Every structure is written in C-alpha cells, then in structure tokens.
Amino acid sequence: MFLNNVVTFLKYLLLGLIQGFTEPLPISSSGHVIIFKELFQVSITDEINFNIFVNFGSFIAIIIFYRVFLKELIIDSWNYIFKKDQKGKESFLYIIYVIIATIPAAIAGYLLKDIIDDKFSSLLSVGICLFITGLLLLLISSVAKYANTEKISLKTSIMMGLAQVIGLLPGISRSGSTTSLAVLNKVDLEKGLRFSFMMYIPISIGSLVLGIADLETASTYIPGYIGAFIISGIATFIAINLFFKLVKKSNLKYFGIYCLTIASAVLIYLAVTK
C-alpha cells in the first residue's frame, strides 16, 4: 500500500515537471505530456482536475517572471483611462490587443476542445504536429534577424490570435506558432515572445475558471496535486529564464532541431511497433 502511494505520488510529480518545464518553451507542453503518457503507460484518473492545477502553477510562474512589465501595463493604463495621461496610451492599447488576440483561441477552445482531445491526441498526430513546430522554429530563427519592430500592431495581434488557435493542437507549440506570425510581421523576436506570453495569461485564467466549474473533489489526490502544482511552477520559472537567455544568444534554432528530432523518433517508433 505504501509503495503504491509513493509510485502514484512520483507519477504526479513527473507529469507536473514535464508540463511545467515545457510550458514556456516553444516545444508543445501538451505534446510532450501525451508522448510521456503513451510511451511509459502513465495515466491518472482525474486528468482534467490535474491539468487545472499544473497549468495554474505555470500561470503563477509566468506572472512572477513578468511582474514588473505587468505592473507597468496596469499603472500606465489606469493613468490613461482615469487621469487622461497620454503616456499610458501605448500600454492601454497593448492590453486591448492582448484581449483581441485571445478571442479566437478562447472561442475555438470552448467549441472544439472535445474534438481536439478525441481526434488530435494520438501519438501519430503529436509526431506530425511536432515536426511542423520544428520547421516553424527553424523559419523563425532564419528570419528573426530581419525583424526589428518594437511595437505590436492591431493587425499583428489578430494574426497571432488566429495562430494561437492552431496552437491548441497537441504538438503545435502555442508560443512557437504565435511568435512565428509576429516575426513574419517584422516584430522583434523577444517582443513577439513577450506578447505571446501575455496572450497565455487570459487563456489560462479562462481555462481555470471553466475547469473549476467541472472540478470533482471526490477524485482529487491532494498530495499529488500539491506536489505537481509546486513542481510545475518551479519548473516553469526555471524554463522561462533559460529560454530567454537562449533567445538572446540566437539559439532558437536548437529548439527547432529538438522538435524535429523528437518528432522523427516518435514516427519511427510508431512505424516499428504498430
């Protein structure tokens, strides 16, 4: 009994670690979780509840990472709205653009979630989508040096919002797909990535609210949830710091190579075993 509890606890921790570490990286966290579950035959009975907790851990880590920038956005927007301070107009428009960019994925996620879970959560689908993600990241890496626009326009925010819909597919990186559209619109890579992470915040809040409504406390494994939540948050914070250090050194192409390698390994595995 004790050994079973330890194994179960470690299983939750591992899934929390994988979800948390891969969440901010452009390599598809959902795709990696599916691969891990399939290859190692790992499953949990309350998967929906679990995803709520680990994603919330990542959400808090991203809020902490961007705390200074978010504080500036809120204060500047407040001053623009209530004190008519024109210096805050840019921050106010930035928030509006984030909201606009969030709408397509919010609608698609609400309407298509069951279809995506049913039709696009197989190992084959994830392998193909990871291959596409790898190609996207190599494309970004090759053209990023020509992108130097500092500001996000309304047009770019709409295009990034539409790209985020594609990022709902397991294996397609949400940050990778959205940032690709930003860079193709000449937006600086780092600024595009930051806007992509801002888009994640309202999506995460919406998922949390909708998920809480379906929360089944009877099946909640409290120790595993708490452990996975903590591990997910810590792993996300470490990963996002590492990610931006690599981006500044123009190493984004290595994430593309990584995705192509994993995708190839998954497809070879399926060809050999199926």
N, C-alpha and C positions, 0 to 999 in steps of 0.2 A: 504493500500500500504506500509506504513512504517513498520507495523507489519510483513508483508510478507518478506520485505527486511531483517529485524532483524532475522527472523527464518531461512532464506536462509543463512545468514552470519554465524549464530551459527552452522548450518549444516556443512558448510565447515570447521569451526574451529574444530568441533568434529571429523570429518574424518581425518583432519590433525593431531590432537592429538593422535588418535588411531594408525594411520600409523607411526607417528614419534616415539611414545613411544615403540611400539612393534618391530620396525625395527631392532634395535641392539640385542633384546632379542631372545633366541632360541625357540620362540613360534609361528612363522609364522605371519608376519605382514599382508600378503595378505589374509590369512585365517581369521584373526580377522576382517579385513575390510569387508569381504564377510558376516561373521556372523552378524556384526552390521547392514549392509545394509538390510539383509534378515529379521532379527527379528524386526527391527524398521522401515522397509519400507522406508529407506532413499535412494534417488537416485539423481544424478546430471547429467545434460545433456551433459557435456563436460568432461567425466571421464578420457579420455586419456590425455588431457591437464592438468587436475588436478593432476594426478599421476606424471607427469613430475615435477611439481612444488614441491610437498611434498617430493618426493624422492630426489630432489636436496637439499632441506633443510636438510634431513638426511645425505646426502653426505657431505655437508659443516661441519656438526657437527662432523662426523667421522674424517674428515681431521684435524679439530681443536684438537680433542682428541689425535690423533696420530702425531701431528705436529713435535714433537721432533724426534720421530723414523723415520718419513718420511724424515726429513731434513738430518739425518744421512745417510739414504739409498742413497739419491741423491748425497750428497757430496762425500761419500766413493766410489760410483760407478763412478762418474765423475773423481775422482783421479785415479781410477784403469784403466779407459779407456784412459784418456789423459795424465796422469802422470806416468803410469805404476807402481802405488803404490799397491803392492800385499796385503796390509792390507785391501784394498777395494774389494778384490775378492769375499769375502763372501756376501757382500751387493749386488754386481753386480749379483751374481748367484741367490740371493733371489728374485730380481726383475724379472729375467728371469723365475724363477719358478712360480712367480705370473702370468706372462703373459701366460705361458704354461697352468697353471691351469684354466685360464679364457676362453681359446679357446673352450672347449666342450660346456659350457653353452651359449657362445656367438653364436655359430652355431645353437645349439638346440633352443635357444630363438628366433632367427631370422626365423628359418624354422617352428617351432611348436607353435608359440605364439597364432595363431588363433585357433588351435586345443585345446590347453590348456584352453584358455578362453571359448571355446564352450563346451568342454567335462568334464572339471575338476573344474568348478567354482560353482558347485551346493553345497547346504548345506550338502547333504549326502557325497559328495566327500571330502569336507573340514573336516567333522567329522571323517571320516575314516583316512584321512591323519594326522590329529592332534593326533589321537590315536597312529599311527605309530611313530610320532615325540616324543610322551611321552615315548614310550618304548625305543627309541633310547637314549633319555636323561638319563633314568634310567640306561641303559647299560654303557654310558659314565661315569656316576657317580660311578658305581661299579668298573670299571677297571682303572679309571684315576690315582689312587694311585700307579699303577704299571708302569705308563708311565712317563719317566723322560728324554727322549731325547730332547735336546735343539734345534737341527737344523732340518730344513725341507729338505728332500732329493728329488731328481727328481721323484722317484717312488711315494713318498707320495703326492707330488704336483699333479701328474697325477691322482691319486686315488681321491684326494679331488676335482679336476676339474670335474671328472665324477660324483661324489656325488652332485656337485652343479647343475648338470642337473636335478637330481631328486628333488632338492630344488626349481625348477621352479614351481612345483605343489603347488597350494594354500593349506595350511595346513601342508605341509612339510617344516620344518624350514631349510632355507639355511645354516645358521651358525651351526645349530644342526647336519645336515647331513654331512657337510664337516668336522666339528670338530670330529665327530664320527670316520671317517676314519683316521684322524690324530692320535687320541688316540689309536685306534686299531693297529696303526703302531708304538706305543710306544712313540709318541711325547707328551711332557708335555702339559697339558690341556691349560694353559694360552698361550703358544706359538702357539698351534694349533688354538686357537680362534683368536689370533692376525693375523695369516696368512689368516684365513677365512675372516677377515675384510679387509685385503689388497686385497683379491680377489674381494670384493664388489666394490672397487674403480673403476677399469677399466670397470666393468659391468655397473656401474651407469653412467659413462661418456658416454659409448656407447649407453645406453638407452636414455640419454639426447639428444645426437646428432641426433639419429634416430627420437626421439619424436618431436624435434624442426622442423624437416622437415615436419611433419604432423600437426603442430600446427595451430589451427583455431582461429585466433584472434577475429573473429566476435562473437564467443560464449563465449569469456573469461569474467568471472565475476571478475574484478580486485580486489575489496575489499576482496572477499572470498579467492582469490589466495594468496594475500599478507599475509592475516591473517593466512591461513593454512600453508604457507611457514615458517613464523616466529614460529608458534606453533610447527610445525614438527621438526624444527631444535633444538629448546629449549628442547622439549620432548626427542629427540634422545640423546642429550648430557647428560641429566639427567639420562636417562635409561642406557646408556653405562657405566657411572660412577658407578651406583648402581650395574650393572651386574658384573663388575669385582671385586667389593668389596665382593659380594656374592660368586663368584668363588673362591676367596682366602680363604673363610671360608668353602669351600667344600659343598656349598648349592645348587649345580646344580640339585640335585635330586628333589628339590622342583619345579623346572620348569617342570620336567617330570610329577610329580604328578598333577601340574596345567593343563598341556595339556591333560592328561588322564581324568581329571575332566570335563574340557570344552567339550572334545570330547564326553564323556558319556552323558552330558547334552544335547548336540546338537542331538545325536542319539535318546535319549529318547523323546526329543521334536518332532522330525520327526515321531517317532512311534506313538505318541499320537495324533498329529494333522493331519497327512496325511492319 
